[in-house]
C-alpha cells in the first residue's frame, strides 16, 4: 500500500472526484442527479473498479488491511487529526498483528 498526494497522481484525482460525487449523492438520495450517479457508481464499482471480487474479501489479508486503514483514515478525519501522520507506522503495526488467514479474527 502506498499513500500518495492526489495533486501529483491523476488517477487519485479521479478517485477524489468520484468520492466527492458519491458523498454528495449518498447525502442527497432524493435528488434525481444523485440517483443517476449512484446507479453509474454501482455498475462502475462492480464491473470496472473491482473486477475481481476477491479484492473485497476481508477474510484475506490485503483487503482486510485496506479496510483497517480506511477505518483509521475515517476516524482521523472525523477527529480532525492529520491523516497521514505516522500512517506508515500504523500500517506496519496493523500488518504485523494480522493473522494469516484473517478469518482467524472471527469470534469463536
C-alpha beads as a LAMMPS data file, in Angstrom:
LAMMPS data file: protein, C-alpha beads

108 atoms
107 bonds

1 atom types
1 bond types

-500.0 500.0 xlo xhi
-500.0 500.0 ylo yhi
-500.0 500.0 zlo zhi

Masses

1 110.0

Atoms # bond

1 1 1 0.000 0.000 0.000
2 1 1 1.288 3.426 -0.913
3 1 1 -0.406 6.682 0.085
4 1 1 0.187 9.459 -2.436
5 1 1 -0.660 13.108 -2.989
6 1 1 -3.662 13.416 -5.294
7 1 1 -2.230 16.630 -6.745
8 1 1 0.593 14.608 -8.301
9 1 1 -1.303 11.485 -9.413
10 1 1 -4.110 11.831 -11.967
11 1 1 -5.686 8.505 -11.000
12 1 1 -6.049 9.656 -7.420
13 1 1 -7.557 12.946 -8.626
14 1 1 -10.198 10.937 -10.463
15 1 1 -10.842 8.924 -7.299
16 1 1 -11.247 12.199 -5.379
17 1 1 -13.858 13.371 -7.892
18 1 1 -15.717 10.074 -7.561
19 1 1 -15.556 10.265 -3.775
20 1 1 -16.952 13.793 -3.794
21 1 1 -19.752 12.903 -6.207
22 1 1 -20.693 9.800 -4.231
23 1 1 -20.548 11.609 -0.909
24 1 1 -22.945 14.226 -2.255
25 1 1 -25.170 11.539 -3.785
26 1 1 -25.408 9.484 -0.587
27 1 1 -26.331 12.624 1.336
28 1 1 -28.946 13.724 -1.239
29 1 1 -30.566 10.448 -2.300
30 1 1 -33.849 12.160 -3.215
31 1 1 -32.091 14.240 -5.885
32 1 1 -32.540 12.802 -9.410
33 1 1 -28.926 13.547 -10.360
34 1 1 -27.746 11.795 -7.198
35 1 1 -29.803 8.740 -8.062
36 1 1 -28.220 8.663 -11.533
37 1 1 -24.708 8.932 -10.039
38 1 1 -25.435 6.077 -7.631
39 1 1 -26.615 3.853 -10.487
40 1 1 -23.489 4.662 -12.501
41 1 1 -21.301 4.098 -9.450
42 1 1 -22.797 0.686 -8.708
43 1 1 -22.032 -0.507 -12.211
44 1 1 -18.538 1.026 -12.151
45 1 1 -17.622 -0.409 -8.762
46 1 1 -18.628 -3.976 -9.548
47 1 1 -17.599 -4.102 -13.208
48 1 1 -14.653 -1.722 -13.551
49 1 1 -13.077 -0.806 -10.217
50 1 1 -13.378 -4.238 -8.623
51 1 1 -13.395 -6.759 -11.479
52 1 1 -12.226 -9.483 -9.073
53 1 1 -14.468 -9.858 -6.018
54 1 1 -11.573 -11.484 -4.112
55 1 1 -10.205 -7.957 -3.779
56 1 1 -13.125 -7.256 -1.415
57 1 1 -12.851 -10.474 0.599
58 1 1 -11.917 -9.116 4.034
59 1 1 -11.024 -12.631 5.171
60 1 1 -7.926 -12.197 3.012
61 1 1 -5.032 -10.221 4.484
62 1 1 -4.637 -7.469 1.877
63 1 1 -8.333 -6.474 1.618
64 1 1 -8.644 -6.600 5.411
65 1 1 -5.601 -4.348 5.816
66 1 1 -7.097 -1.921 3.295
67 1 1 -10.320 -1.891 5.331
68 1 1 -8.424 -1.283 8.594
69 1 1 -6.520 1.620 7.016
70 1 1 -9.734 3.100 5.608
71 1 1 -11.365 2.944 9.051
72 1 1 -8.326 4.628 10.605
73 1 1 -8.389 7.391 7.985
74 1 1 -12.116 7.929 8.592
75 1 1 -11.542 8.089 12.341
76 1 1 -8.730 10.598 11.951
77 1 1 -10.821 12.701 9.583
78 1 1 -13.777 12.796 11.986
79 1 1 -11.472 13.797 14.846
80 1 1 -9.750 16.454 12.715
81 1 1 -6.377 14.735 13.075
82 1 1 -3.680 14.787 10.376
83 1 1 -4.496 11.911 8.042
84 1 1 -1.007 10.773 7.140
85 1 1 0.881 11.461 10.376
86 1 1 2.676 8.187 11.271
87 1 1 0.393 6.284 8.884
88 1 1 3.365 4.220 7.729
89 1 1 3.879 3.043 11.314
90 1 1 0.150 2.350 11.704
91 1 1 0.160 0.209 8.551
92 1 1 3.278 -1.735 9.569
93 1 1 1.878 -2.358 13.055
94 1 1 -1.512 -3.450 11.706
95 1 1 0.130 -5.718 9.151
96 1 1 2.359 -7.360 11.737
97 1 1 -0.593 -8.062 14.046
98 1 1 -2.947 -9.546 11.452
99 1 1 -3.199 -13.336 11.488
100 1 1 -2.999 -15.221 8.219
101 1 1 -5.701 -16.062 7.278
102 1 1 -7.541 -13.045 8.649
103 1 1 -10.643 -15.186 9.155
104 1 1 -8.906 -16.328 12.352
105 1 1 -10.078 -12.997 13.872
106 1 1 -13.649 -14.332 13.925
107 1 1 -15.465 -14.580 17.207
108 1 1 -15.136 -18.278 18.054

Bonds

1 1 1 2
2 1 2 3
3 1 3 4
4 1 4 5
5 1 5 6
6 1 6 7
7 1 7 8
8 1 8 9
9 1 9 10
10 1 10 11
11 1 11 12
12 1 12 13
13 1 13 14
14 1 14 15
15 1 15 16
16 1 16 17
17 1 17 18
18 1 18 19
19 1 19 20
20 1 20 21
21 1 21 22
22 1 22 23
23 1 23 24
24 1 24 25
25 1 25 26
26 1 26 27
27 1 27 28
28 1 28 29
29 1 29 30
30 1 30 31
31 1 31 32
32 1 32 33
33 1 33 34
34 1 34 35
35 1 35 36
36 1 36 37
37 1 37 38
38 1 38 39
39 1 39 40
40 1 40 41
41 1 41 42
42 1 42 43
43 1 43 44
44 1 44 45
45 1 45 46
46 1 46 47
47 1 47 48
48 1 48 49
49 1 49 50
50 1 50 51
51 1 51 52
52 1 52 53
53 1 53 54
54 1 54 55
55 1 55 56
56 1 56 57
57 1 57 58
58 1 58 59
59 1 59 60
60 1 60 61
61 1 61 62
62 1 62 63
63 1 63 64
64 1 64 65
65 1 65 66
66 1 66 67
67 1 67 68
68 1 68 69
69 1 69 70
70 1 70 71
71 1 71 72
72 1 72 73
73 1 73 74
74 1 74 75
75 1 75 76
76 1 76 77
77 1 77 78
78 1 78 79
79 1 79 80
80 1 80 81
81 1 81 82
82 1 82 83
83 1 83 84
84 1 84 85
85 1 85 86
86 1 86 87
87 1 87 88
88 1 88 89
89 1 89 90
90 1 90 91
91 1 91 92
92 1 92 93
93 1 93 94
94 1 94 95
95 1 95 96
96 1 96 97
97 1 97 98
98 1 98 99
99 1 99 100
100 1 100 101
101 1 101 102
102 1 102 103
103 1 103 104
104 1 104 105
105 1 105 106
106 1 106 107
107 1 107 108
